[in-house]
């Protein structure tokens, strides 16, 4: 659990007055709950852009958000105090009103690398966690998008074009250009440590998730997949992944 040193600002008269005014402005209701159609009494006033990093906006009305205790706990990872996906949503939503540029947000752009063998469950992992404001980069789905075929049966000759498209998207992520998603999930095999290290550095990855499914389970899933036309090729790719695997 991250320990946050108490800040005397929260005991000051200007803050207490501002806090009261913001709660009154929001009718004492949690704005994060309201986003999901729920109603809850607001108990906290949250700095959308953290006080420690953006002291100039400590009393800005647009930087302050009424919320309940439960929602307030979701705006920061309590293990390291980093802004979470929920917190980043409000930063993206309010940054222009506050007057913070996209360049100032570069450190809050979240990239999650999800790696593992084909048929290990990487895509399922992402689908269970992603929001409508998130983006996913997956080579299989790029091939599917440009062939209109199931992702495991797209034309093999499209692989070079798909790799070029993915490389271009990687450059956009690396440079923090164009993309305005709260979180970008990058899904890839990457059995070799050097390849993972390169991508982590290039994309400024915030979190790495290894879907550590065993080889036999992956092979079984691939052979039972109704969308896969060349099951023998899929099995060969899985076996190659595990031969090269470095953890």
N, C-alpha and C positions, 0 to 999 in steps of 0.2 A: 504493500500500500504506500502510495506517494504521500510524503508529509509536506504540506504547504505552510510556509512560515506566515503567521498572522500579519496582516497589513493594517497599520494604524488608520489608513484612509477610511476603512469601514466603520470607524468609531467617530469620524468627524461629523460636524454639524451639517456641512454642505451635502455629504452623502446621505445622511439620515433624511434630510428634507427632500432630496432628489428621489430617493427610494420610495418615500411616501407618495410623491406626485406621480411616479411611474405606475405604481400599483393602482392608484386612483384612475389614471388614464386608461388602464387596461381592465377596468371594472373588477379588479381583484380576481381575475380569471387567468389560468395558465394558457399562454398562447401556443405552446407546443401541443398540449392536449387538444386545444381547439382545432389545430391543423388536422387531427385525425377524427374530428367530429365528437370529441369527448368534452365534458365539462368538469373542471376541477378548480378548487380555490388556489390562488397563487399565494405562495408563502415566501418566495425568494424573488430577487431582481438580479438577473444574470447579465454580465458584460459579454456581449456577443463577440467582440474582439477583446481578449483578455487585458485586464488592467496592467499587468506586468509588461506586456509587449506593446500596448497602445495607450500609454498614460494620457495622451492628449485628448482621448475620447472618453475619459473616465466619467464625465458628467453629461455626455451627449445623449439626448433623449433617444435618438435613433439607434444608439449602441446598447440600449438597455431593454431587457425583455422580462416581463413578469412570467413566473413559472412556479409549478409546484416542486416540492423537494425531490420527488421521484424523477421528474424530467430534468431537473437541474443536475442530477447525478449522471445523466446520460450525455451531457454536453462535454464532459471531460473524461478521459480514461483515468480512473482513480489509481492506477498503478504507476502512471508516469506523468499525469496531468496534461497530456496532449489533447488537443481538440478532436472530438470524435466526428463521425459522419453526420450525426444530428446537429452538432455545433457548426460544422462546415456549411450545412444547408442554410442556416440563418446568416452566416457570413456572406455567402453568395447572394442571398436574397436582399440583404440590407446594405451591402458595401457601397453601392452608388449613392444611396441616400446619405450615408455617413460621410462619403467623400474619400473612400479608400480605393486605390487603383488596383487593377488586376495584377500588376507587378508586385504590389505589396502583399498579395495573397499567395505568392509562389510557394511559401513554406506550408501552407494549409491545404494544398492540393494533395489528395491522398491516393497512393498507388499501392495496390495489393497484388503480389505475385502468387499465383496458385499453380504449383507444379506437381508432376507425378506421371505415372505411366498412362498410356491410352486405356480407357475403360476403368480407370481407378475411381472415378466419381468427382473429378474436378469441376465439371460443369454443374453437376447437381449441388455441390457445395456452394458455388456462386449463386445459383438460382434461389437457393434457400435463404440467402442473406442480402442480396442486392435490392436496391430501391429503384423507383422509377427515375430518380435523378442520377443513377449510376450508369457506367459504360463498361462494356466487356470487349476485350480483344482476344479472339480465339481463332487460330488459323483454320480449323475445320469449318467454322461458321463463315469465314471470309470466302473459302472455296464454295460453300453452299450458296452464298449471296450472289456470286458471279456465275454460277452454273444452274441455279434453280433445281439442283438435285439434292437428295439427302446428304448430310454432311459426310457420311462414311462411304459414299459412292460417287462423289464428284470426280470429273475427269482428271486423271493423273497429270495430263499435260498442263493443267491449270496451276500446278504447284508453284512454278516460277512467278507467274503473275500474282498469285496469292501472297507469296513471300515478299514481293515488292510492295504490295499494298500494306502489308503488316509493317514492313520497315518504315514506310512513310508515316504510318500512325505512331510508331515508336518515336520517330523524330518529333512529332507534334507533342507527345507526352513529355519527352525529354526537355523540350524548349518551353513547355507550358503555353502552347499556342492553340488558339481556336477552341479547344475542348473546354467545356464549362461544366462537366459532370462533377458531382461531389466526390465520388470515388471511382477510380478506373481499376477494374479487375483484369489482370493480364494472365491468361491461361496458356500454359505451355508444358512440354515434356521435360526438357532440360535435365537429363540424367547426369551430365558432367558438371562438376563443381565450378570449373572455370567459366562455363557458359552462364551459369546462374550468377556468378559474381559479376560478370560483365554486364548482364541485363539489370541487376540490382543497382549498379553504379550508374549506368546510362539513364535509367528511368527514374532514379532517385526514389527507389521503392521504400515505402513506409513499413510494410509488413510482408513477411514471407510465410506461406502456408504450404506444407508438404502433405499431399494426400497419399498416405503411406499404405496403400492397399497391396496385398501380396500378389505374386505373379499368377498363381493358379486361379485366384478369384478374377483377376483382370482377363485372363484367357477365357474363362467360363462366360463372363459377361459379353465378351466380343463375339463368341460363337453363338450366343443366344440372341444377339441384337438383330432384330428383323430388318433394320435399315441398312445393315452392312452387306454388300453384295459379294465382296472378296474377303471372306472370313479368314482364309489362309494367309493372305497378306497382312491382315490385322494382327493375327497371332504372331507372325514373324516380326512385326514392328514392336509388339509388346516384349517378346523375348529379347530383341536387340536392346530395348530400353533397360532391361534388368541386367544384361551383360555389361552395359556401360555405366550402370548406376554407381554414383559416388555420393555418399551421404555424410 
